[in-house]
Amino acid sequence: MSQTIIRAPIGVGVIGCGEIAQLMHLTIIHELPELKIAALCDLSETVLDALGSQYGVAARYRDYHDLLVDPAVDAVVICTFDHGPVVAAAIKAGKHFIVEKPLAFTAEEARPLVAAAEASGLVAIIGYMKLYDPGYRLGLEQLARIGRPKMIQVHDFAGRFDRYQQLYTQIRGTDVDPALLKSTQAAVAGRVAEALGDGHAAYHDLYMTLLMLGSHDLAVLRGAFGGAERVDYAQAVGPTHLLAVLGFPDRVPALLEIAFGAQYEWWDEWMTVHGEADEMRIEFQNPYVRNAAATVRLREAAGQSPSERILPGTPDTAFRKQWQHFIACIAGKASPLTPLQGGLDDLELAARIIEAIPVRALNAEGASA
């Protein structure tokens, strides 16, 4: 397949102009001189007209297939609900792309996408923006000091999203057929249920929590320690509350705690690595706050006394760092930090976690009895 000749600036098509596109991607594409918003695609005419006027974009599409044949579009960012079909179409059209997580809803759907992307020679990355966070990168540098971990903990109860949504102006369209949205969601639910099997289909909401909120946590674990070798234990504490123990190389255990729906007035997401003599914690910020990097906390010895240091990451927006990396990859100056293979690895691990939960009847609250 012949690849598109990339001009400067790179023409970017935004497919799916909902919350994350409006809050992060569009503003960052607009800011960076190497990029230009070339086209917009959304089901809502209201959203298209408003954003097209705001950013001066004349090319507006309701069907992503039409956007993908626009010669002004060199690359796309995929922010739709069901990513897999759009990824396949982008590869076929020869467009570089960033796809928001998850790559697809099942590993079976994702495998041919990974193979096709690798064969195409296109720059294809999955939007695990936390792996680009300057604070996370700083934390990885500290891992070498700790040596073999005694224990890893990853905790993500998140917090209130609505407080931070109010920091931005978001355009919401009410002109999309509700029946279309409902049928799309039902189709996805059917595919997920088939993938999980009869015994675990009842854990649909928990699996989706892993794919949406938890996929970032699986990614930061993998980015720091490689792939998990085992799932030693998993429990459905509630319909969107998971507790699991994973096994990593050299018999290192990791405790994973993920729950969606906490109404905290703070952001509650961190990874702690316990060593023989030192302890490091990476504390992530709310992803909707710009120019706020993760913070690294180190507990270590100061002579014969304990000490604690706080290392703030360089202020920046992880989404912006991700786009700068994408630009460098297109220019041939870097290799993708978050290739599609990582998205497939996380889908496979998410399924293994769900499969490790004992098959039991769920009670009224959705917890296993």
Salt bridges, closest charged atoms under 4 A:
GLU19 OE1 - ARG172 NH2 3.87
GLU45 OE2 - ARG62 NH1 3.30
ASP49 OD1 - ARG60 NH1 3.40
ASP63 OD1 - HIS65 ND1 2.87
ASP74 OD1 - ARG7 NH2 2.78
ASP82 OD2 - ARG191 NH1 3.00
GLU100 OE2 - HIS25 NE2 2.71
GLU109 OE2 - ARG191 NE 2.70
ASP162 OD2 - ARG160 NH2 2.63
ASP205 OD1 - HIS204 ND1 2.98
GLU229 OE1 - ARG230 NH1 3.83
ASP232 OD1 - ARG230 NE 3.03
ASP250 OD2 - ARG148 NE 3.08
GLU257 OE1 - HIS155 ND1 3.16
GLU265 OE2 - ARG160 NH1 3.14
GLU265 OE2 - ARG163 NH2 3.01
ASP268 OD2 - HIS155 NE2 2.60
GLU269 OE1 - LYS130 NZ 3.24
GLU279 OE1 - HIS274 ND1 3.11
GLU283 OE1 - ARG297 NE 2.93
GLU300 OE1 - ARG145 NH2 2.70
GLU300 OE2 - ARG309 NE 2.42
GLU308 OE2 - ARG297 NH1 3.72
GLU308 OE1 - ARG299 NE 3.98
ASP316 OD1 - ARG320 NH1 3.28
ASP346 OD2 - ARG222 NH2 2.75
GLU348 OE2 - ARG111 NH2 3.20
